[in-house]
Amino acid sequence: MIILLYHRIAHLPTDPQLLCVSPDNFAEQVDAIRRVATIVPLREALTVKHSGSDAQRVAITFDDGYADNVETGLPILREFVSPATVFVTVREDRPSREFWWDELESLLLTDMQDGWNVMQSPLHPRHVEYLNYFNLIRPLPTVEQQRTLDELSLTVGRPRGVRPTHRVMTDDQLREVAASTLVDIGAHTLSHPVLSAMSEDVQRREIQESKARLESIIHAPVRTFSYPYGTRKDYTPATVAGVREVGYSLACSNFSGTVTAQSDPFQLPRHLVRDWTVAEFTERLTGWLHA
């Protein structure tokens, strides 16, 4: 079994982190999966066995909780009757503030619209500035992240705000998704921190209260979790233990691999999906399925 990791279903002129998959490409990707495998709910990762049929199972997940997941992604999932899990960062102020990396892009790169992304070498001093700020802000606690963005906003003379294209899901949208028979809601912490950079007390709060807050919104149990950023450096054994102890049944990471009977259910690997054409996606999918 393999698990796919998406973030956004949108087409934007500026996407330095390569988080967006266009609606057309997403629809073609989902259709391509259905042609060679069975799309299953993420919870079936816990029932993996060694068999040929098991090897051809795919779970679809989304991280962060952007509004386009429900506005654009959900209709496509319904069209193909494909289940998915959306891991939501459930900040209390999420309707009034973009994710910090989106605000950074808005303050430094929006007016450039040159198609540059972090997989390329910097082409302009502004790209270098963006990378420097990104690496500075990423490990900071939320309060310091916001202070840094406030200072940058004053420096560049641009106000902070929420663009319609960068909204996250409202409580009503979370309830709409949760009411769907296709999509499950999972937790992705309160504020999307680098958990390994936080104290164990802060980690515990992020892990436990995100679950409780989501459950209070959707009035249903939240059993799955994904680690923000999700590489092996972004969480620790104590983080994994905390996720288990809080009562989640599984957790997803962000490194490639196949889910097998030997996989740690609290460190499930996922394959990150980019805005690939159906031909490139199918080639990669085939490789992942037969790895």
C-alpha positions as protocol buffer text, in pm:
chain_id: "A"
residue {
  index: 1
  type: MET
  ca { x: 0 y: 0 z: 0 }
}
residue {
  index: 2
  type: ILE
  ca { x: 114 y: 355 z: -65 }
}
residue {
  index: 3
  type: ILE
  ca { x: -9 y: 687 z: 75 }
}
residue {
  index: 4
  type: LEU
  ca { x: -6 y: 1003 z: -135 }
}
residue {
  index: 5
  type: LEU
  ca { x: 47 y: 1349 z: 12 }
}
residue {
  index: 6
  type: TYR
  ca { x: -120 y: 1655 z: -141 }
}
residue {
  index: 7
  type: HIS
  ca { x: -156 y: 2008 z: -3 }
}
residue {
  index: 8
  type: ARG
  ca { x: -359 y: 2226 z: -239 }
}
residue {
  index: 9
  type: ILE
  ca { x: -584 y: 2186 z: -542 }
}
residue {
  index: 10
  type: ALA
  ca { x: -537 y: 2521 z: -713 }
}
residue {
  index: 11
  type: HIS
  ca { x: -357 y: 2699 z: -994 }
}
residue {
  index: 12
  type: LEU
  ca { x: -167 y: 3005 z: -874 }
}
residue {
  index: 13
  type: PRO
  ca { x: 79 y: 3237 z: -1049 }
}
residue {
  index: 14
  type: THR
  ca { x: 319 y: 3214 z: -753 }
}
residue {
  index: 15
  type: ASP
  ca { x: 381 y: 2884 z: -576 }
}
residue {
  index: 16
  type: PRO
  ca { x: 739 y: 2880 z: -448 }
}
residue {
  index: 17
  type: GLN
  ca { x: 686 y: 2576 z: -224 }
}
residue {
  index: 18
  type: LEU
  ca { x: 521 y: 2375 z: -504 }
}
residue {
  index: 19
  type: LEU
  ca { x: 216 y: 2301 z: -289 }
}
residue {
  index: 20
  type: CYS
  ca { x: -43 y: 2333 z: -566 }
}
residue {
  index: 21
  type: VAL
  ca { x: -177 y: 2068 z: -801 }
}
residue {
  index: 22
  type: SER
  ca { x: -408 y: 2215 z: -1063 }
}
residue {
  index: 23
  type: PRO
  ca { x: -770 y: 2093 z: -1063 }
}
residue {
  index: 24
  type: ASP
  ca { x: -729 y: 1938 z: -1409 }
}
residue {
  index: 25
  type: ASN
  ca { x: -412 y: 1755 z: -1313 }
}
residue {
  index: 26
  type: PHE
  ca { x: -565 y: 1636 z: -986 }
}
residue {
  index: 27
  type: ALA
  ca { x: -869 y: 1494 z: -1164 }
}
residue {
  index: 28
  type: GLU
  ca { x: -645 y: 1315 z: -1414 }
}
residue {
  index: 29
  type: GLN
  ca { x: -422 y: 1186 z: -1133 }
}
residue {
  index: 30
  type: VAL
  ca { x: -716 y: 1043 z: -939 }
}
residue {
  index: 31
  type: ASP
  ca { x: -846 y: 879 z: -1256 }
}
residue {
  index: 32
  type: ALA
  ca { x: -500 y: 737 z: -1323 }
}
residue {
  index: 33
  type: ILE
  ca { x: -485 y: 587 z: -973 }
}
residue {
  index: 34
  type: ARG
  ca { x: -821 y: 418 z: -1025 }
}
residue {
  index: 35
  type: ARG
  ca { x: -696 y: 255 z: -1344 }
}
residue {
  index: 36
  type: VAL
  ca { x: -411 y: 70 z: -1174 }
}
residue {
  index: 37
  type: ALA
  ca { x: -504 y: 47 z: -806 }
}
residue {
  index: 38
  type: THR
  ca { x: -784 y: 67 z: -551 }
}
residue {
  index: 39
  type: ILE
  ca { x: -820 y: 397 z: -364 }
}
residue {
  index: 40
  type: VAL
  ca { x: -893 y: 315 z: -1 }
}
residue {
  index: 41
  type: PRO
  ca { x: -948 y: 511 z: 322 }
}
residue {
  index: 42
  type: LEU
  ca { x: -627 y: 585 z: 513 }
}
residue {
  index: 43
  type: ARG
  ca { x: -744 y: 378 z: 807 }
}
residue {
  index: 44
  type: GLU
  ca { x: -691 y: 66 z: 594 }
}
residue {
  index: 45
  type: ALA
  ca { x: -318 y: 124 z: 634 }
}
residue {
  index: 46
  type: LEU
  ca { x: -361 y: -58 z: 965 }
}
residue {
  index: 47
  type: THR
  ca { x: -482 y: -373 z: 787 }
}
residue {
  index: 48
  type: VAL
  ca { x: -192 y: -412 z: 545 }
}
residue {
  index: 49
  type: LYS
  ca { x: -101 y: -772 z: 471 }
}
residue {
  index: 50
  type: HIS
  ca { x: 151 y: -932 z: 240 }
}
residue {
  index: 51
  type: SER
  ca { x: -57 y: -1000 z: -69 }
}
residue {
  index: 52
  type: GLY
  ca { x: -73 y: -895 z: -430 }
}
residue {
  index: 53
  type: SER
  ca { x: -404 y: -713 z: -389 }
}
residue {
  index: 54
  type: ASP
  ca { x: -271 y: -519 z: -91 }
}
residue {
  index: 55
  type: ALA
  ca { x: 20 y: -389 z: -295 }
}
residue {
  index: 56
  type: GLN
  ca { x: -221 y: -216 z: -532 }
}
residue {
  index: 57
  type: ARG
  ca { x: -396 y: -2 z: -270 }
}
residue {
  index: 58
  type: VAL
  ca { x: -356 y: 376 z: -252 }
}
residue {
  index: 59
  type: ALA
  ca { x: -468 y: 625 z: 14 }
}
residue {
  index: 60
  type: ILE
  ca { x: -500 y: 997 z: -63 }
}
residue {
  index: 61
  type: THR
  ca { x: -418 y: 1256 z: 204 }
}
residue {
  index: 62
  type: PHE
  ca { x: -400 y: 1635 z: 223 }
}
residue {
  index: 63
  type: ASP
  ca { x: -202 y: 1840 z: 474 }
}
residue {
  index: 64
  type: ASP
  ca { x: -279 y: 2183 z: 625 }
}
residue {
  index: 65
  type: GLY
  ca { x: -651 y: 2230 z: 556 }
}
residue {
  index: 66
  type: TYR
  ca { x: -673 y: 2484 z: 275 }
}
residue {
  index: 67
  type: ALA
  ca { x: -1024 y: 2587 z: 168 }
}
residue {
  index: 68
  type: ASP
  ca { x: -958 y: 2463 z: -185 }
}
residue {
  index: 69
  type: ASN
  ca { x: -950 y: 2109 z: -47 }
}
residue {
  index: 70
  type: VAL
  ca { x: -1324 y: 2127 z: 5 }
}
residue {
  index: 71
  type: GLU
  ca { x: -1416 y: 2381 z: -262 }
}
residue {
  index: 72
  type: THR
  ca { x: -1222 y: 2223 z: -548 }
}
residue {
  index: 73
  type: GLY
  ca { x: -1084 y: 1891 z: -430 }
}
residue {
  index: 74
  type: LEU
  ca { x: -1400 y: 1744 z: -276 }
}
residue {
  index: 75
  type: PRO
  ca { x: -1611 y: 1768 z: -595 }
}
residue {
  index: 76
  type: ILE
  ca { x: -1337 y: 1581 z: -784 }
}
residue {
  index: 77
  type: LEU
  ca { x: -1317 y: 1314 z: -516 }
}
residue {
  index: 78
  type: ARG
  ca { x: -1694 y: 1277 z: -537 }
}
residue {
  index: 79
  type: GLU
  ca { x: -1681 y: 1250 z: -916 }
}
residue {
  index: 80
  type: PHE
  ca { x: -1446 y: 953 z: -890 }
}
residue {
  index: 81
  type: VAL
  ca { x: -1594 y: 819 z: -562 }
}
residue {
  index: 82
  type: SER
  ca { x: -1249 y: 835 z: -406 }
}
residue {
  index: 83
  type: PRO
  ca { x: -1194 y: 854 z: -28 }
}
residue {
  index: 84
  type: ALA
  ca { x: -934 y: 1083 z: 129 }
}
residue {
  index: 85
  type: THR
  ca { x: -814 y: 1221 z: 461 }
}
residue {
  index: 86
  type: VAL
  ca { x: -755 y: 1592 z: 523 }
}
residue {
  index: 87
  type: PHE
  ca { x: -515 y: 1679 z: 805 }
}
residue {
  index: 88
  type: VAL
  ca { x: -610 y: 2020 z: 941 }
}
residue {
  index: 89
  type: THR
  ca { x: -403 y: 2276 z: 1129 }
}
residue {
  index: 90
  type: VAL
  ca { x: -677 y: 2414 z: 1351 }
}
residue {
  index: 91
  type: ARG
  ca { x: -548 y: 2759 z: 1454 }
}
residue {
  index: 92
  type: GLU
  ca { x: -816 y: 2965 z: 1629 }
}
residue {
  index: 93
  type: ASP
  ca { x: -731 y: 3264 z: 1408 }
}
residue {
  index: 94
  type: ARG
  ca { x: -710 y: 3065 z: 1084 }
}
residue {
  index: 95
  type: PRO
  ca { x: -990 y: 3257 z: 900 }
}
residue {
  index: 96
  type: SER
  ca { x: -809 y: 3588 z: 961 }
}
residue {
  index: 97
  type: ARG
  ca { x: -449 y: 3487 z: 886 }
}
residue {
  index: 98
  type: GLU
  ca { x: -267 y: 3298 z: 614 }
}
residue {
  index: 99
  type: PHE
  ca { x: -8 y: 3034 z: 689 }
}
residue {
  index: 100
  type: TRP
  ca { x: 325 y: 3202 z: 756 }
}
residue {
  index: 101
  type: TRP
  ca { x: 488 y: 3067 z: 439 }
}
residue {
  index: 102
  type: ASP
  ca { x: 204 y: 3210 z: 232 }
}
residue {
  index: 103
  type: GLU
  ca { x: 238 y: 3548 z: 396 }
}
residue {
  index: 104
  type: LEU
  ca { x: 611 y: 3540 z: 330 }
}
residue {
  index: 105
  type: GLU
  ca { x: 545 y: 3472 z: -37 }
}
residue {
  index: 106
  type: SER
  ca { x: 285 y: 3752 z: -42 }
}
residue {
  index: 107
  type: LEU
  ca { x: 527 y: 4005 z: 109 }
}
residue {
  index: 108
  type: LEU
  ca { x: 830 y: 3919 z: -102 }
}
residue {
  index: 109
  type: LEU
  ca { x: 734 y: 3739 z: -423 }
}
residue {
  index: 110
  type: THR
  ca { x: 374 y: 3802 z: -529 }
}
residue {
  index: 111
  type: ASP
  ca { x: 451 y: 4095 z: -761 }
}
residue {
  index: 112
  type: MET
  ca { x: 725 y: 3899 z: -938 }
}
residue {
  index: 113
  type: GLN
  ca { x: 513 y: 3611 z: -1073 }
}
residue {
  index: 114
  type: ASP
  ca { x: 817 y: 3465 z: -1250 }
}
residue {
  index: 115
  type: GLY
  ca { x: 735 y: 3104 z: -1176 }
}
residue {
  index: 116
  type: TRP
  ca { x: 1038 y: 3058 z: -951 }
}
residue {
  index: 117
  type: ASN
  ca { x: 1028 y: 2782 z: -689 }
}
residue {
  index: 118
  type: VAL
  ca { x: 1258 y: 2650 z: -418 }
}
residue {
  index: 119
  type: MET
  ca { x: 1374 y: 2358 z: -632 }
}
residue {
  index: 120
  type: GLN
  ca { x: 1555 y: 2610 z: -854 }
}
residue {
  index: 121
  type: SER
  ca { x: 1859 y: 2825 z: -788 }
}
residue {
  index: 122
  type: PRO
  ca { x: 1773 y: 3184 z: -693 }
}
residue {
  index: 123
  type: LEU
  ca { x: 1732 y: 3403 z: -1000 }
}
residue {
  index: 124
  type: HIS
  ca { x: 1687 y: 3735 z: -820 }
}
residue {
  index: 125
  type: PRO
  ca { x: 1797 y: 3894 z: -488 }
}
residue {
  index: 126
  type: ARG
  ca { x: 1435 y: 3871 z: -376 }
}
residue {
  index: 127
  type: HIS
  ca { x: 1453 y: 3492 z: -409 }
}
residue {
  index: 128
  type: VAL
  ca { x: 1756 y: 3486 z: -181 }
}
residue {
  index: 129
  type: GLU
  ca { x: 1576 y: 3707 z: 70 }
}
residue {
  index: 130
  type: TYR
  ca { x: 1275 y: 3474 z: 61 }
}
residue {
  index: 131
  type: LEU
  ca { x: 1491 y: 3168 z: 128 }
}
residue {
  index: 132
  type: ASN
  ca { x: 1672 y: 3342 z: 414 }
}
residue {
  index: 133
  type: TYR
  ca { x: 1347 y: 3445 z: 579 }
}
residue {
  index: 134
  type: PHE
  ca { x: 1195 y: 3101 z: 522 }
}
residue {
  index: 135
  type: ASN
  ca { x: 1483 y: 2928 z: 700 }
}
residue {
  index: 136
  type: LEU
  ca { x: 1471 y: 3188 z: 979 }
}
residue {
  index: 137
  type: ILE
  ca { x: 1096 y: 3165 z: 1041 }
}
residue {
  index: 138
  type: ARG
  ca { x: 1038 y: 2792 z: 1001 }
}
residue {
  index: 139
  type: PRO
  ca { x: 1163 y: 2671 z: 1343 }
}
residue {
  index: 140
  type: LEU
  ca { x: 1034 y: 2969 z: 1545 }
}
residue {
  index: 141
  type: PRO
  ca { x: 742 y: 2955 z: 1790 }
}
residue {
  index: 142
  type: THR
  ca { x: 422 y: 3109 z: 1653 }
}
residue {
  index: 143
  type: VAL
  ca { x: 457 y: 3438 z: 1844 }
}
residue {
  index: 144
  type: GLU
  ca { x: 805 y: 3495 z: 1704 }
}
residue {
  index: 145
  type: GLN
  ca { x: 694 y: 3399 z: 1355 }
}
residue {
  index: 146
  type: GLN
  ca { x: 423 y: 3663 z: 1369 }
}
residue {
  index: 147
  type: ARG
  ca { x: 659 y: 3926 z: 1508 }
}
residue {
  index: 148
  type: THR
  ca { x: 904 y: 3859 z: 1226 }
}
residue {
  index: 149
  type: LEU
  ca { x: 628 y: 3891 z: 965 }
}
residue {
  index: 150
  type: ASP
  ca { x: 508 y: 4216 z: 1125 }
}
residue {
  index: 151
  type: GLU
  ca { x: 859 y: 4358 z: 1099 }
}
residue {
  index: 152
  type: LEU
  ca { x: 895 y: 4243 z: 740 }
}
residue {
  index: 153
  type: SER
  ca { x: 558 y: 4394 z: 650 }
}
residue {
  index: 154
  type: LEU
  ca { x: 676 y: 4732 z: 779 }
}
residue {
  index: 155
  type: THR
  ca { x: 1009 y: 4699 z: 601 }
}
residue {
  index: 156
  type: VAL
  ca { x: 859 y: 4626 z: 258 }
}
residue {
  index: 157
  type: GLY
  ca { x: 563 y: 4859 z: 306 }
}
residue {
  index: 158
  type: ARG
  ca { x: 295 y: 4599 z: 241 }
}
residue {
  index: 159
  type: PRO
  ca { x: 7 y: 4515 z: 475 }
}
residue {
  index: 160
  type: ARG
  ca { x: -58 y: 4164 z: 595 }
}
residue {
  index: 161
  type: GLY
  ca { x: -392 y: 4012 z: 505 }
}
residue {
  index: 162
  type: VAL
  ca { x: -580 y: 3708 z: 379 }
}
residue {
  index: 163
  type: ARG
  ca { x: -608 y: 3660 z: 4 }
}
residue {
  index: 164
  type: PRO
  ca { x: -918 y: 3477 z: -125 }
}
residue {
  index: 165
  type: THR
  ca { x: -685 y: 3227 z: -292 }
}
residue {
  index: 166
  type: HIS
  ca { x: -508 y: 3138 z: 33 }
}
residue {
  index: 167
  type: ARG
  ca { x: -795 y: 3087 z: 275 }
}
residue {
  index: 168
  type: VAL
  ca { x: -813 y: 2786 z: 503 }
}
residue {
  index: 169
  type: MET
  ca { x: -1125 y: 2588 z: 586 }
}
residue {
  index: 170
  type: THR
  ca { x: -1382 y: 2749 z: 812 }
}
residue {
  index: 171
  type: ASP
  ca { x: -1564 y: 2557 z: 1084 }
}
residue {
  index: 172
  type: ASP
  ca { x: -1863 y: 2520 z: 852 }
}
residue {
  index: 173
  type: GLN
  ca { x: -1642 y: 2377 z: 579 }
}
residue {
  index: 174
  type: LEU
  ca { x: -1484 y: 2137 z: 826 }
}
residue {
  index: 175
  type: ARG
  ca { x: -1829 y: 2015 z: 918 }
}
residue {
  index: 176
  type: GLU
  ca { x: -1918 y: 1981 z: 549 }
}
residue {
  index: 177
  type: VAL
  ca { x: -1612 y: 1769 z: 488 }
}
residue {
  index: 178
  type: ALA
  ca { x: -1671 y: 1560 z: 799 }
}
residue {
  index: 179
  type: ALA
  ca { x: -2029 y: 1496 z: 688 }
}
residue {
  index: 180
  type: SER
  ca { x: -1903 y: 1353 z: 361 }
}
residue {
  index: 181
  type: THR
  ca { x: -1894 y: 976 z: 341 }
}
residue {
  index: 182
  type: LEU
  ca { x: -1569 y: 1002 z: 146 }
}
residue {
  index: 183
  type: VAL
  ca { x: -1343 y: 1231 z: 349 }
}
residue {
  index: 184
  type: ASP
  ca { x: -1208 y: 1195 z: 702 }
}
residue {
  index: 185
  type: ILE
  ca { x: -1068 y: 1479 z: 910 }
}
residue {
  index: 186
  type: GLY
  ca { x: -734 y: 1429 z: 1083 }
}
residue {
  index: 187
  type: ALA
  ca { x: -526 y: 1658 z: 1305 }
}
residue {
  index: 188
  type: HIS
  ca { x: -216 y: 1852 z: 1199 }
}
residue {
  index: 189
  type: THR
  ca { x: -150 y: 2037 z: 1529 }
}
residue {
  index: 190
  type: LEU
  ca { x: -275 y: 2377 z: 1643 }
}
residue {
  index: 191
  type: SER
  ca { x: -14 y: 2602 z: 1482 }
}
residue {
  index: 192
  type: HIS
  ca { x: 198 y: 2387 z: 1245 }
}
residue {
  index: 193
  type: PRO
  ca { x: 525 y: 2408 z: 1441 }
}
residue {
  index: 194
  type: VAL
  ca { x: 846 y: 2216 z: 1390 }
}
residue {
  index: 195
  type: LEU
  ca { x: 766 y: 1983 z: 1678 }
}
residue {
  index: 196
  type: SER
  ca { x: 1126 y: 1876 z: 1728 }
}
residue {
  index: 197
  type: ALA
  ca { x: 1213 y: 2241 z: 1803 }
}
residue {
  index: 198
  type: MET
  ca { x: 952 y: 2263 z: 2079 }
}
residue {
  index: 199
  type: SER
  ca { x: 956 y: 2145 z: 2439 }
}
residue {
  index: 200
  type: GLU
  ca { x: 772 y: 1822 z: 2517 }
}
residue {
  index: 201
  type: ASP
  ca { x: 503 y: 2021 z: 2698 }
}
residue {
  index: 202
  type: VAL
  ca { x: 441 y: 2238 z: 2392 }
}
residue {
  index: 203
  type: GLN
  ca { x: 439 y: 1931 z: 2169 }
}
residue {
  index: 204
  type: ARG
  ca { x: 184 y: 1762 z: 2391 }
}
residue {
  index: 205
  type: ARG
  ca { x: -41 y: 2068 z: 2380 }
}
residue {
  index: 206
  type: GLU
  ca { x: -19 y: 2091 z: 2001 }
}
residue {
  index: 207
  type: ILE
  ca { x: -97 y: 1721 z: 1961 }
}
residue {
  index: 208
  type: GLN
  ca { x: -371 y: 1689 z: 2222 }
}
residue {
  index: 209
  type: GLU
  ca { x: -555 y: 2019 z: 2183 }
}
residue {
  index: 210
  type: SER
  ca { x: -570 y: 1998 z: 1804 }
}
residue {
  index: 211
  type: LYS
  ca { x: -757 y: 1671 z: 1843 }
}
residue {
  index: 212
  type: ALA
  ca { x: -992 y: 1813 z: 2104 }
}
residue {
  index: 213
  type: ARG
  ca { x: -1059 y: 2132 z: 1907 }
}
residue {
  index: 214
  type: LEU
  ca { x: -1137 y: 1947 z: 1585 }
}
residue {
  index: 215
  type: GLU
  ca { x: -1367 y: 1706 z: 1766 }
}
residue {
  index: 216
  type: SER
  ca { x: -1555 y: 1998 z: 1919 }
}
residue {
  index: 217
  type: ILE
  ca { x: -1606 y: 2145 z: 1569 }
}
residue {
  index: 218
  type: ILE
  ca { x: -1706 y: 1836 z: 1372 }
}
residue {
  index: 219
  type: HIS
  ca { x: -1871 y: 1646 z: 1662 }
}
residue {
  index: 220
  type: ALA
  ca { x: -1693 y: 1325 z: 1567 }
}
residue {
  index: 221
  type: PRO
  ca { x: -1380 y: 1141 z: 1679 }
}
residue {
  index: 222
  type: VAL
  ca { x: -1048 y: 1241 z: 1523 }
}
residue {
  index: 223
  type: ARG
  ca { x: -827 y: 934 z: 1505 }
}
residue {
  index: 224
  type: THR
  ca { x: -548 y: 1026 z: 1264 }
}
residue {
  index: 225
  type: PHE
  ca { x: -257 y: 1272 z: 1279 }
}
residue {
  index: 226
  type: SER
  ca { x: 18 y: 1399 z: 1051 }
}
residue {
  index: 227
  type: TYR
  ca { x: 340 y: 1565 z: 1163 }
}
residue {
  index: 228
  type: PRO
  ca { x: 390 y: 1923 z: 1037 }
}
residue {
  index: 229
  type: TYR
  ca { x: 663 y: 1927 z: 771 }
}
residue {
  index: 230
  type: GLY
  ca { x: 697 y: 1559 z: 853 }
}
residue {
  index: 231
  type: THR
  ca { x: 1058 y: 1471 z: 778 }
}
residue {
  index: 232
  type: ARG
  ca { x: 1250 y: 1261 z: 1028 }
}
residue {
  index: 233
  type: LYS
  ca { x: 1414 y: 1579 z: 1161 }
}
residue {
  index: 234
  type: ASP
  ca { x: 1081 y: 1751 z: 1229 }
}
residue {
  index: 235
  type: TYR
  ca { x: 969 y: 1527 z: 1515 }
}
residue {
  index: 236
  type: THR
  ca { x: 1128 y: 1304 z: 1778 }
}
residue {
  index: 237
  type: PRO
  ca { x: 1061 y: 971 z: 1949 }
}
residue {
  index: 238
  type: ALA
  ca { x: 893 y: 1171 z: 2226 }
}
residue {
  index: 239
  type: THR
  ca { x: 662 y: 1326 z: 1966 }
}
residue {
  index: 240
  type: VAL
  ca { x: 564 y: 982 z: 1839 }
}
residue {
  index: 241
  type: ALA
  ca { x: 503 y: 862 z: 2192 }
}
residue {
  index: 242
  type: GLY
  ca { x: 284 y: 1165 z: 2259 }
}
residue {
  index: 243
  type: VAL
  ca { x: 73 y: 1100 z: 1950 }
}
residue {
  index: 244
  type: ARG
  ca { x: 20 y: 740 z: 2058 }
}
residue {
  index: 245
  type: GLU
  ca { x: -61 y: 831 z: 2418 }
}
residue {
  index: 246
  type: VAL
  ca { x: -316 y: 1099 z: 2324 }
}
residue {
  index: 247
  type: GLY
  ca { x: -527 y: 835 z: 2151 }
}
residue {
  index: 248
  type: TYR
  ca { x: -467 y: 859 z: 1778 }
}
residue {
  index: 249
  type: SER
  ca { x: -472 y: 530 z: 1589 }
}
residue {
  index: 250
  type: LEU
  ca { x: -212 y: 624 z: 1327 }
}
residue {
  index: 251
  type: ALA
  ca { x: 12 y: 909 z: 1214 }
}
residue {
  index: 252
  type: CYS
  ca { x: 165 y: 1007 z: 880 }
}
residue {
  index: 253
  type: SER
  ca { x: 513 y: 1140 z: 813 }
}
residue {
  index: 254
  type: ASN
  ca { x: 661 y: 1301 z: 503 }
}
residue {
  index: 255
  type: PHE
  ca { x: 921 y: 1066 z: 364 }
}
residue {
  index: 256
  type: SER
  ca { x: 877 y: 824 z: 77 }
}
residue {
  index: 257
  type: GLY
  ca { x: 809 y: 457 z: 122 }
}
residue {
  index: 258
  type: THR
  ca { x: 563 y: 171 z: 101 }
}
residue {
  index: 259
  type: VAL
  ca { x: 334 y: 80 z: 389 }
}
residue {
  index: 260
  type: THR
  ca { x: 394 y: -283 z: 488 }
}
residue {
  index: 261
  type: ALA
  ca { x: 299 y: -505 z: 776 }
}
residue {
  index: 262
  type: GLN
  ca { x: 625 y: -398 z: 942 }
}
residue {
  index: 263
  type: SER
  ca { x: 554 y: -24 z: 916 }
}
residue {
  index: 264
  type: ASP
  ca { x: 523 y: 178 z: 1236 }
}
residue {
  index: 265
  type: PRO
  ca { x: 157 y: 291 z: 1235 }
}
residue {
  index: 266
  type: PHE
  ca { x: 270 y: 617 z: 1395 }
}
residue {
  index: 267
  type: GLN
  ca { x: 531 y: 693 z: 1127 }
}
residue {
  index: 268
  type: LEU
  ca { x: 362 y: 596 z: 802 }
}
residue {
  index: 269
  type: PRO
  ca { x: 554 y: 700 z: 488 }
}
residue {
  index: 270
  type: ARG
  ca { x: 392 y: 905 z: 213 }
}
residue {
  index: 271
  type: HIS
  ca { x: 481 y: 1003 z: -142 }
}
residue {
  index: 272
  type: LEU
  ca { x: 463 y: 1377 z: -202 }
}
residue {
  index: 273
  type: VAL
  ca { x: 270 y: 1465 z: -519 }
}
residue {
  index: 274
  type: ARG
  ca { x: 351 y: 1767 z: -734 }
}
residue {
  index: 275
  type: ASP
  ca { x: 166 y: 1934 z: -1020 }
}
residue {
  index: 276
  type: TRP
  ca { x: 263 y: 1664 z: -1268 }
}
residue {
  index: 277
  type: THR
  ca { x: 97 y: 1579 z: -1595 }
}
residue {
  index: 278
  type: VAL
  ca { x: -89 y: 1250 z: -1597 }
}
residue {
  index: 279
  type: ALA
  ca { x: 193 y: 1087 z: -1793 }
}
residue {
  index: 280
  type: GLU
  ca { x: 461 y: 1184 z: -1541 }
}
residue {
  index: 281
  type: PHE
  ca { x: 235 y: 1103 z: -1247 }
}
residue {
  index: 282
  type: THR
  ca { x: 147 y: 759 z: -1387 }
}
residue {
  index: 283
  type: GLU
  ca { x: 515 y: 678 z: -1437 }
}
residue {
  index: 284
  type: ARG
  ca { x: 594 y: 774 z: -1078 }
}
residue {
  index: 285
  type: LEU
  ca { x: 287 y: 596 z: -941 }
}
residue {
  index: 286
  type: THR
  ca { x: 382 y: 275 z: -1119 }
}
residue {
  index: 287
  type: GLY
  ca { x: 729 y: 294 z: -970 }
}
residue {
  index: 288
  type: TRP
  ca { x: 594 y: 350 z: -621 }
}
residue {
  index: 289
  type: LEU
  ca { x: 345 y: 65 z: -647 }
}
residue {
  index: 290
  type: HIS
  ca { x: 609 y: -180 z: -762 }
}
residue {
  index: 291
  type: ALA
  ca { x: 894 y: -67 z: -540 }
}
